[in-house]
Amino acid sequence: MSEPVPTRGPGSRVVHWLLAPIRVIVAVIVVLDELARPIYRPVAAWFASLRLVRRAEALVATLPPYAVLGILAVPLIGVEPLKVLALIWLSQGRLVAGVVLMGIAYAGSFLLVERIYDAGHAQLMKIRWVAVIMTAVTRIRQAVLQWVRGTAVWAAAMAAVARVKAWRLSIVQALRALRSPSS
């Protein structure tokens, strides 16, 4: 005789509903990160190319693991809660304040946190619990992105992005045609 399939008890349903807002916030932040990447990538690349930033990254890479973690924690602790606060403000209808705060939080994240993390990644992965957490975060991020990319909303958004890119390209080509001397 086979074992009965365990069912969720009332307690697990409560936990599920209590965690739902956290899941939504994580999903929104992951999606916003993904949508913002094409916008910030050129700025981040320029920032990373600065001599001062390259020197700072080289220094971070030589530090012991817990020193890198300490340096990373300072901007991380300041930036990540700002993203959540911005989402709260946006949900309250404070559009301008929410968008401005989200922009500031993402700028701090892209320009500071990512540079420090990239420079000290090898050192950070020597700390077992950090490696475990980062592996879990990466898996969660990939699962959220896989789920989002499978939705109709994502497909519609990507179609809109493709139309905007095509429109932008046609404008650029038209402007180039105006500048070039006619034969």
N, C-alpha and C positions, 0 to 999 in steps of 0.2 A: 504494500500500500504506500502511495506517495505522501510526502509531507504536505500539509496545507500551505498555501502561499500566504506569507504574512501580509496583513493589510495595515494601512496607516491608522494609527490610533488618533484620538482627538488631540492629543498633545502634539503629534507631529504636524497635524493640520494647522494648529496655532503657530508653531514655529515657522511653517511654510509661509503663512500670511504675515507674520512679523518680519520675516526676511525679504518679503516682496519689495518693499520700498528701497531696500539696500540694493537688490538686484536691478531695479529700474535705474537707480542713480549710477551704478557701475556701468550698465549698458549705455546710458546717455553719455557718460564721460568717455567711454571707449569709442563710441560712434563720433562724438565731437573731435576727439583726438585724430581719428582716421580722416575726417572731413577737413580738418585744419592742416593736415600734413602738406598737401600741395601748396598751400598758401605760405606756410612758414619755412618750407624747405630752402628756398633761395636765401632768405634772411639768415637762417641757421648756418648755411654753407658759408656765407660771407663772414658771419661772426666767428666761425671756426677757423677761418683763414687768417684772422688777425694774429700778428706776431705775439702779442701779449697773451692771447687765448691759447695759442700753440705752446708757449712756454709754461703757462699754468697747467695745461693738460700733461705735459711731460713731467712736471713736478708731481702732480697728483699720481701719476702712474708709478712713481718710485716710492710712494709712501706705504707704510704698513697697512694691512687691511682695515683695522679699526680706525685708523686716522682717516682713511678714505671715507669710511662709513660716517664718521663725525662730520666731515666736510660736506658730504652729500645730504646729511640730515638737516642742516640749517636751512637751505632754500626749500627743501622738500616739505618740511614742516610748515613753512610759511606759504607755499604755493598751493599745495593740494587742497587744503580746506577752503581756499578762496574759490576754487572751481565749484565746490558744493554750495558755498554761499551765493555765488553767481546764479546757480541753478535755482536756488530758493528765491532769490530776488526776481528772476525771470518768471517763476511760477506765481509770484505775487503781482505780476503786471508791471514791475519796475524795469521796463525794457532797456532804457538807455543805461541805467546804473548796472544792470545785469550784464549787458553786452560789454560795457567798458571793463568791468571787473573780470569778466571771462577773458577778454583780450589781454589784460595785465597778467592774469594767472598763467595763461598759455605762453605769453612771452617769457615770463620767468621760468616756466617749465622747459620750454624749448631751448632757451639760451643758456640757462645755468644748470638745471638738473640734468638734462641730457648730456651736456658736455662733461660734467663731472662723472656721471655714470659711465659714459663711454670710455673716458680716460682711465677710470679706476676699476673697470669691469673685472679684469683678471684678478685684481687684489680682492675685490668684494666676493668673488666666487670661492675664495679660500675660506670664507666664513660659512660653515655648514648651514646654519639656519638661514642666512641670507640667500644662499644658493637654493635651498628648498622653497623659500618664499618666492623668489624670482621665477623659479620653474612653475610654481602654482599660478602666479600672476600671468605668466606668458600663456599657460594653458587656458586660463579663464578668458583672457583677451582674445585668443584664437577662437574659442568656442562662441563667444559673443559675436565676433566678426563673422564667423561662419553662419550663425543663425541670422544675423542682420542681412548678410549678403543673399540669403535665400528668400527674403521677403519681397513682396510686390512693391513696397515703398522704396526699397533699395534699387530695384530695377528701374522704377520711374525716376528716381534721383539720378542714377547713372545715365539714363537717356537724356535727361535735362542737361546734365554736365556735358555730354557729347554734343548736344545742340549748341550750347554756349561756346564750347571750344571751336566748333565749325563756324559759328557766327563771328567769333573773334578772329579766326584765321582769314575769313573772307574780308573783314574790315582791314586787317593788316595788309593783305594782298592788294586791296583797292587803294590804300594809302601809298603803297610802294609803286603801284602803277601810275599814280598821280605825280610822284616825285621823279620817276624816270623820264628822260627826254623821249619825246615821240619820234619814231623813225620816219 
